[in-house]
Amino acid sequence: MAALLGRKVGMTAYITDSGEYVPCTVIEAGPCPVVLRRTLERDGYEAVQLAFDPIPERKVNRPLRGHFAKAGVQPHRYLREFRGISADVGQVLTVEQFAPGDRVKVSATSIGRGFQGVVKRHHFGGVGMATHGQSDRTRAPGSIGASSFPSRVFPGMRMAGRMGGRRTTIRNLEVLQVLPEENLLLVKGSIPGAPNALVEIVKLS
């Protein structure tokens, strides 16, 4: 299994050899040095810790400075753990782990939309009946179903609330092109997150 940390650059179009127009997302992935290796005997599970986005040493606190120094790695902005990967401390993982046609899953924090109503958040159609005195109800949720019994609102009722800003994963995305000299991956379709958001890419077996 292969995994990388990266940054969402944005979306563009990929033209196949047959002339097909395919929307895709450009991801700046890696290089990601291995900073720590978890073992079953010491930690109770096996994983590797990858770093991404080098930063000056003055921008990390002393515990992290020692953590990076122990691995012989320059300080980085992000650290994430991945299971099922075999790599040694100090080894640098790049986009060359991937090839066109590979299937990957991409995880990131989705774009935060703030507090939204039911029409935007849950695609409600509104109350309707705009010609019968309903001048201010077209985007309202309507009845929520509670009466004398059960006299409460059931958990999970689709109502207004905070939208977006959650960890989201999209599976089974196809890698269209790999550009090792620029550390870029072109992935078919869209992925979660705003431009420049941190993304986690994991190759599916």
BAVEX-177037 format. One record per atom (N, C-alpha, C): y, z, x. Coordinates in steps of 0.001 Angstrom, whole numbers, plus 500000, padded with zeros to 6 digits. Example, Ala and Ser with C-alpha at 12.3 -4.5 7.8 and 13.67 -1.06 7.14 Angstrom:
2
494310507800513190 495500507800512300 496700507800513200 497750507080512850 498940507140513670 500030507870512900 
This chain:
205
498815500000500835 500000500000500000 501240500000500874 502291499353500419 503548499269501153 504665499816500292 505663500419500937 506805500962500209 508034500902501097 509197500833500465 510472500788501182 511562501399500316 512597501862500977 513835502215500305 514831501084500503 515696500904499537 516658499816499663 517878500050498805 518738499050498796 519980499098498039 520076497840497183 520394498024495903 520557496877495021 521858496155495368 521741494870495714 522914494076496060 523527493458494808 522702492867493969 523176492233492744 522190491186492288 522585490395491290 521702489373490748 522198487987491118 521259487067491212 521579485688491522 520510484808490887 520517483548491257 519528482606490729 518669482078491871 517393481884491591 516462481316492562 515926480014491986 516055478952492736 515580477641492295 514234477358492955 513199477203492156 511863476953492697 511749475508493189 510632475217493848 510402473862494365 510339472832493246 509930473290492059 509858472366490915 511186472234490180 512230472927490663 513542472851490043 513767473864488945 512877474825488793 513032475838487743 514079476874488142 514926477232487208 515979478234487416 515417479610487072 515347480502488052 514758481826487840 515792482890488189 516205483736487236 517107484848487577 516375485889488423 517044486409489425 516392487363490307 517417488372490820 516907489455491391 517734490515491957 517568490530493464 518681490652494169 518669490746495622 518681492214496025 517714492619496857 517610494002497318 517667494014498842 518589494804499382 518615495047500829 517646496186501109 516471495872501636 515386496840501783 515121497116503255 515227498393503635 514933498785504997 516001498326505981 515681498467507282 514482499083507852 514433500587507605 513209501101507391 513016502503507044 512109503184508071 512654504013508957 511798504748509895 511050505883509198 509866506191509699 509077507308509187 509542508577509894 510021509552509113 510586510779509676 509570511915509680 508681511911508682 507727513023508549 506446512511507930 505352513113508336 504053512764507747 503425514024507172 503189514031505876 502526515155505215 501012515005505357 500348516128505602 498887516102505747 498249517037504733 496997516757504417 496267517554503431 496071518980503926 495806519150505215 495540520478505767 496792521357505771 497935520775506107 499159521570506240 499960521666504951 500023520558504198 500906520498503037 500180520426501703 498874520175501721 498122520093500482 498106518714499860 498806517761500462 498792516378499984 499185515472501145 498914514186500979 499223513227502031 500360512312501584 501345512176502439 502494511323502143 503267511077503425 504174510107503368 505093509874504475 506521509933503935 507422510403504775 508827510511504396 509598509397505092 510244508549504283 511002507420504819 512494507710504741 513246507178505717 514696507313505760 515337505947505576 516553505959505045 517280504701504816 518770504920504967 519466503932505464 520916503887505614 521390504810506741 521408504330507982 521846505150509123 523294505617508965 523548506854509388 524889507428509354 525140508161510673 526400508435511021 526690509189512246 526120510604512189 525821511142513338 525220512475513413 526144513550512847 527460513343512933 528410514338512444 528368514494510924 527729513558510231 527710513603508772 526487514324508195 525641514880509056 524487515645508566 524615517086509029 524056518022508253 524110519419508647 523083519712509738 523127520905510273 522286521227511435 520792521194511127 520333521710509967 518893521602509691 518402520157509647 519172519270508989 518767517865508939 518877517213510314 519875517626511093 520012517082512440 518768517384513274 518272518617513141 517042518971513851 515826518245513300 515822518026511982 514713517310511346 514603515888511892 515736515200511981 515725513839512513 515431513833514017 515973514804514737 515760514844516182 514286515066516523 513610515876515734 512186516128515979 511367514858515863 511789513959514962 511078512688514785 511595511617515732 512681511905516441 513259510908517325 513913509766516574 514520510097515430 515119509085514556 516595509394514375 517410508371514341 518830508536514053 519018509088512640 520014509951512406 520234510464511040 520472509339510038 519927509534508833 520074508562507748 520577509270506500 521090508491505579 521687509048504363 520632509507503353 519525508779503244 518534509059502200 517172509355502813 516455510274502172 515072510604502526 514243510628501250 513108509924501265 512209509934500111 510765509923500611 509877510548499827 508452510582500181 507665509592499341 506658508996499969 505765508058499296 504326508423499646 503488508427498642 502064508705498862 501294507402499008 500122507505499626 499250506343499758 499648505377500843 500493505807501784 500926504942502879 500458505553504190 499898504749505057 499482505211506382 500464504669507413 501233505581507993 502204505216509022 502467506441509881 502824506211511128 503075507292512072 504559507602512147 504865508827512552 506256509248512703 506934508384513756 508107507898513438 508836507024514343 508624505548514078 507572505221513347 507315503815513013 508368503319512021 508814502094512205 509849501519511351 509218500497510406 509389500696509117 508848499792508104 509939498825507657 509575497571507526 510541496532507159 510022495715505985 510822494722505570 510435493871504446 509264492958504789 508875492904506054 507742492059506443 506432492571505868 506441493802505282 505253494293504576 504977493487503311 506003492812502800 505895492096501541 505841490596501798 505314489874500807 505205488422500882 505478487840499502 505950486604499431 506167485976498127 504892485983497289 505033486355496027 503882486449495138 503381487868494946 503791488801495826 503383490196495664 503970490775494376 503260491753493825 503738492474492652 504204493857493087 505385494251492628 505962495526493035 506461496280491809 506646497584492004 507363498383491004 508631498914491669 509721498914490917 511024499307491447 511557500461490608 511968501543491283 512501502721490606 513930502968491070 514788503369490143 516175503695490454 516753504490489294 517966504988489484 518688505668488407 519473504629487621 519187504539486333 519827503526485507 521322503790485379 522070502769484987 523510502890484845 523832503880483719 524693504852483996 525085505832482990 526084505235482009 525807505376480709 526684504827479674 527512505902478976 527312507157479341 528062508220478676 527516508519477293 528327509176476460 527926509543475102 528102508324474203 526995507867473603 527024506665472775 526479506961471385 526903506151470437 526434506291469063 525093505608468852 524595505671467615 523243505188467335 523151503663467375 524249502961467129 524194501499467129 523942500981468541 524670501508469513 524468501066470899 523223501692471511 522986502978471213 521894503697471876 520523503328471322 520432503144469995 519131502904469368 519088501610468566 520134500801468641 520166499492467976 520098499612466455 520703500676465891 520779500788464441 521678499673463893 521469499320462637 522269498281462013 523486498798461278 523665500113461218 524771500671460446 524381500853458990 525220501575458249 524912501870456850 525018500623455986 525976499745456299 526132498547455490 526971498809454247 526860497923453227 527601498064451973 529100498199452231 529627497350453112 531020497486453527 531991497186452396 531554496468451357 532460496087450274 532511497120449151 531772498225449290 531726499208448212 532307500542448673 533470500485449278 534140501716449651 533666502330450947 532766501665451667 532222502215452909 533063501742454099 534328502048454088 535214501472455100 534982502055456483 534433503275456587 534305503907457898 532857504270458218 531879503619457582 530475504019457771 529623502933458413 530235501850458861 529416500713459319 528621501017460585 529071501977461389 528344502330462616 527798503756462557 527725504320461376 527244505694461222 525717505724461183 525108506869461524 523637506949461517 523040507021460131 523794507450459119 523220507607457790 522477508929457662 521615509020456662 520876510258456421 519898510530457547 519740511823457891 518754512189458904 517524512838458280 517426512809456961 516163513107456306 515898514540455926 516779515495456280 516493516896455969 517062517260454594 516265517956453756 516718518458452455 516277519915452359 516022520409451147 515599521815451031 514264522045451726 513499520992451879 512294521076452703 512250519840453592 512137519945454883 511860521169455652 513105521924456085 514284521516455623 515537522212455951 515819522257457444 515386521265458142 515669521170459583 515541519719460001 516013519423461171 515898518084461742 514733518077462718 513835517134462561 512667517072463433 513063516732464866 512390517317465857 512672516971467243 512402515480467508 513216514885468341 513041513482468661 513763512533467732 514495513053466768 515252512199465851 516244511351466641 516272510071466347 517172509172467067 518600509375466567 519408509939467427 520792510246467077 521696509892468251 522994510133468083 523943509867469161 523703510833470313 524054510418471524 523867511292472675 524091510552473979 523803511238475075 523971510659476396 522994509505476594 523496508423477150 522683507212477319 522714506789478780 521547506442479321 521467505975480696 521522507125481680 521671506782482968 521736507802484004 520425508509484242 519300507860483927 517978508464484124 517150507642485099 516193508292485713 515289507581486603 514443506610485785 514459505356486178 513776504307485437 512913503494486397 511733503130485949 510813502331486758 510407501079485995 510463499947486673 509979498687486105 508825498213486980 507688497979486350 506474497606487070 506224496097486994 505375495660487899 504830494295487869 505898493225488036 506869493491488897 507872492481489224 507359491621490380 507682490358490334 507183489415491349 508207489239492468 507714489290493714 508566488996494866 508661487478495012 509884486957494937 510082485506495021 510280485035496457 511010485812497240 511303485391498613 511576486621499475 511189486529500748 511423487585501727 512240486987502869 513358487668503198 514226487216504288 514276488314505347 513314488321506292 513224489424507265 514445489547508158 515052488418508537 516188488485509449 517410489153508817 517465489191507485 518581489821506784 518145491069506011 516869491454506130 516318492621505421 516507492505503910 516251491322503360 516458491090501940 515154490758501238 515051491259500002 513958490903499095 514569490290497841 513995489195497379 514393488596496112 513281488857495109 513612489621494061 512636490047493062 512986489398491736 511988488844491077 512206488148489814 512680489115488737 513722488711488002 514212489517486897 515197490574487346 515470491511486461 516445492571486724 515741493875487060 516457494749487744 515945496069488090 516976497109487651 516566498374487491 517530499394487071 518537499701488163 519672500283487752 520667500729488703 521875499825488776 522990500415489186 524219499664489408 524168499017490788 525030498056491064 525106497511492428 525339498625493445 524670498527494587 524701499513495683 523885500762495370 523153500789494263 522327501949493943 521092501987494839 520634503198495131 519405503368495912 518206502996495050 517295502187495591 516091501788494860 514867502070495716 513758502324495046 512470502534495714 511550501382495324 511009500703496323 510127499550496081 508729499913496562 507748499778495686 506356500081496019 505495498884495666 504705498438496618 503811497304496376 502610497757495573 502279497016494534 501131497343493689 499879496713494278 498815497470494299 497557496957494866 496894496002493896 
